[in-house]
Amino acid sequence: MRCLVTGATGYIGGRLAPRLLAEGHAVRCLARRAGRLRDVPWAARAEIAEGDLRKPETLSAAFEGVDVAYYLVHSLGQAGFEAADREAAANFVTAARAAGVRRIVYLGGPEPAKGSHVPSAHLRSRAEVGRILLGSGVPTAVLRAAVIIGSGSASFEMLRYLTERLPGMVTPRWVRNRIQPIAVRDVLRYLVGCATLPPEVNRAFDIGGPDVLTFQDMMQRYARVAGLRRRIIVPVRPLTPSLSSYWVGLVTPVPNKIARPLVESLVHEAVAREHDIAAYVPEPPEGLTGFDEAVALALAKVRDGEVETRWSTASGPDAPAEPLPSDPQWSGGTAYTDVRERAVHAPPAALWRVVEGVGGEHGWYSFPLAWSARGWLDRLVGGVGLRRGRRDPHRLRVGEALDFWRVEEIVPGELLRLRAEMRLPGRAWLEMRVTPLDGGRSRYHQRAVFLPRGLAGHAYWGAVAPFHAVVFGGMARNIARGAEQAARRPGPEPGPR
């Protein structure tokens, strides 16, 4: 069948597309910018269509000839996300009906017990989207999952960092609520299986793993699997979901705007009330993946640098989308730049290896305290901060997050361009180039570009410019030094990755 995957640049969609291809389906991915999927390993086997669910006039070509359409998008963390998701779902339904789509599949969240108060806008929005899709007239399967355990998922990262960084903690009382987590591999198996559901099936299904635990249990069992000591956990009443989200944002890489809806979702018990999906998508012979095994698998992926997608892969609709302008007049006549160049006594391959390895655990090669302070300031004003890290310690792809940057362009061995996603009164890029020189040497070219927005933007550049010699100058110097040291080490010459 021909399957349309919306949200293919996100955590689940980016894993679902290659699995549908492996099952022999034709896959078309809908993305606001096709270039975001250029570097994924399966891109050459899929069709990429540009379109935006908030712009219905862009959708007809993407839905043409589609048998099964997967709805895997949300605006979580964006201002007014409930209205945005409602509009996107309505446009999706209209396009699907017009194109004669035979099946819609949606991955939603758990549904609280009937009659219970639902303070979580996140759960309300997920439930509303499910109702819109089920009422579309197109046979729809809504899969309702609670906490998804897999390398790179927001829920797993939250669990991982809280447990690893805090041997003892005071927690809200919701850590004793019951949850039925599910491994990401089982979620993907259900999603793939739903492509072949009978046409009369139009309903929601609860999906969950074999274990029903509290979040407190999950932290203790994570600690055991990870080889950590048992954690001291003291639940108390005063910690509201809002306060809890700030606590999660402080300790984990998940920013407050995403942590808050996740935390609010945990206020409700999330246990599957039925397992009817098994009648249509049978369990594997070995059974569903248990919590401990799911954690062990996720940790192995993190350790081996084999994380397919991360929660930070997706960027919201209000993220800066424009590429770095080549003409400064584009910004109204003002473009501030900081340019650094150095001749490097190392081959281009060695220099490129250092360039592509920036960020994450490797850091930014200059004044770590300044970078950390900038990250903390960004978190305080609601930004993503510096702790999103990177998906792979050595390789980068267009579109993925890198600390508080996003990879806008990469030409292996030659160019890495990053677009800033921290809170700024303007837009900023950091560009790093490698060019060969005679005698096995190379040149490193580094350019920071800032396009100010209003008076605040000009004031911002004036305030930070005095520190550039230390931050950007040190960065260029240390990247060059790192490449020269790597080139002098014995062993095979490093090549572009």
Secondary structure, 3 states (H helix, E strand, C coil): CEEEEECCCCCCHHHHHHHHHHCCCEEEEEECCHHHHCCCCCHHHCEEEECECCEHHHCHHHHCCCCEEEECCCCCCCCCHHHHHHHHHHHHHHHHHHHCCCEEEEEECCCCCCCCCCCCHHHHHHHHHHHHHHCCCCCEEEEECCCEECCCCHHHHHHHHHHHHCCEEEEEHHHHCEECCEEHHHHHHHHHHHHHCCCCCCEEEECCCCCCEEHHHHHHHHHHHCCCCCCEEEEECCCCHHHHHHHHHHHCCCCHHHHHHHHHHHCCCECCCCCHHHHCCCCCCCCCCCHHHHHHHHHHHHHHCCCCCCHHHCCCCCCCCCCCCCCHHHHCCCCEEEEEEEEECCCHHHHHHHHHCCCHHHCCCCCHHHHHHHHHHHHHCCCCCCCCCCCCCCCCCCCCEECCEEEEEEECCCEEEEEECCCCCEEEEEEEEEEECHHHCEEEEEEEEEEECHHHHHHHHHHHHHHHHHHHHHHHHHHHHHHHHHHHCCCCCCCCC
